Amino acid sequence: GGFRGVLDKVSDGTTNILVAGVDNDGTRTDTIMLLSVTPKDNTINMLSIPRDTRISLKKGYHTKINSCIGKDNGEQLLIDNVKELTGLPVHSFCKVGFEGVRNIIDILFNLSSP
């Protein structure tokens, strides 16, 4: 289950997984990572998106990307903005707390974060 379960279900093609590490109240993302997993090449590429990246929500209204998650339909809003910023599709979405981000790092890179 969990994040490892997402990786177990990845096909032979590249799958992009958006990971949002949220703060304690779940209204802002402290970590935004787009992982591109390509099992046939045994590769994982990671793009970290700075939480202060400026985005446009409405005509003339700008905010930081980390505020998306706390808005109505916030997960989809974050996904749409990452797609627009990167030009890449997002196949899966994972929202985790701080410990979840540490666990993902441990799973992907076989590391222990301090």
C-alpha positions in Angstrom: 0.0 0.0 0.0 0.9 3.7 0.2 3.6 5.1 -2.0 5.4 1.8 -2.5 2.0 0.5 -3.8 1.9 3.3 -6.4 5.4 2.3 -7.6 4.4 -1.4 -7.7 1.6 -0.5 -10.1 3.7 1.5 -12.6 3.8 0.0 -16.1 6.8 -0.2 -18.4 6.3 3.4 -19.6 7.2 6.6 -17.7 4.7 7.6 -15.0 4.8 11.0 -13.4 3.9 11.2 -9.7 3.2 14.6 -8.1 4.1 14.4 -4.4 2.9 17.2 -2.1 4.4 17.4 1.4 1.9 19.3 3.4 2.3 21.3 6.7 0.6 20.3 9.9 -2.8 21.9 9.1 -2.7 20.6 5.5 -3.3 24.0 3.9 0.1 24.6 2.4 2.7 22.5 0.7 6.2 22.7 2.1 7.5 20.2 -0.5 6.4 19.8 -4.1 8.2 17.1 -6.1 7.4 15.6 -9.6 8.8 12.1 -9.8 9.2 10.5 -13.3 9.5 6.8 -12.9 10.6 4.7 -15.9 10.8 1.0 -14.8 12.2 -0.3 -18.1 15.3 1.9 -17.7 15.3 1.5 -13.9 15.3 5.3 -13.4 13.6 7.8 -11.3 14.0 11.5 -12.0 12.9 14.1 -9.5 12.0 17.7 -10.1 11.6 19.8 -7.0 9.3 22.8 -7.4 10.1 25.7 -5.0 7.1 26.4 -2.8 7.3 30.1 -3.4 7.0 29.7 -7.2 4.6 32.4 -8.4 1.5 31.3 -10.3 -1.5 33.0 -11.8 -4.9 31.7 -10.4 -7.2 34.1 -12.1 -6.7 36.9 -14.5 -4.5 39.4 -12.7 -4.3 37.4 -9.4 -1.0 35.8 -8.5 0.0 33.7 -5.5 2.6 31.2 -4.4 2.1 27.6 -5.6 2.2 26.3 -2.1 -1.2 27.9 -1.3 -3.0 25.8 -3.9 -3.7 22.8 -1.6 -5.7 24.9 0.9 -8.1 26.2 -1.7 -11.3 24.7 -3.0 -10.4 21.8 -5.3 -6.8 22.4 -4.2 -5.3 19.1 -5.2 -6.5 19.5 -8.8 -5.4 23.2 -8.8 -1.9 22.1 -7.8 -1.8 19.3 -10.4 -3.0 21.8 -13.1 -0.4 24.4 -12.2 2.4 21.8 -12.1 1.3 20.6 -15.6 1.3 24.2 -16.8 4.7 24.9 -15.3 6.4 21.8 -16.5 4.6 20.9 -19.7 4.4 17.3 -18.4 1.4 15.1 -17.6 0.7 14.1 -14.0 -0.5 10.5 -13.8 -0.7 10.1 -10.0 -0.9 12.4 -7.0 0.3 11.7 -3.4 -0.3 14.1 -0.5 1.8 13.3 2.6 3.0 14.9 5.8 6.6 15.5 6.8 7.2 11.8 7.8 5.7 10.7 4.5 8.3 12.8 2.6 11.1 11.2 4.7 9.7 7.8 3.9 9.5 8.5 0.2 13.2 9.5 0.2 14.1 6.4 2.1 12.2 4.1 -0.3 13.4 5.7 -3.5 17.0 6.3 -2.6 17.6 3.7 0.0 18.7 6.5 2.4 17.9 7.4 6.0 17.1 11.0 6.4 18.2 12.6 9.7 
